[in-house]
Amino acid sequence: MTEILDAFGVPEFFAEALARVDRIGPNRRLIFTISNGADSSPVAAVKIVVPDEVLAGIIQKLAADLHTPKALASLLPNSLAN
């Protein structure tokens, strides 16, 4: 069973790209970017540091989610998903 986590009040960022992954001992730093308005140059928006074993779990969950019809349908416009 998945634990329910209250994320109310936690800021949400819509990253456009994963710009870099740095090794920090047994951890990885993931640096995500967004565009910088008019000139469209990328700007670092979020840096997240996770242990290697946590990152492995994240990758597995994302891969499993991408291979399910439900996840793919949610990526399509409403007219195509129905």
Order of alpha helices (4+ residues) and beta strands (2+ residues): beta-beta-beta-alpha-alpha-alpha
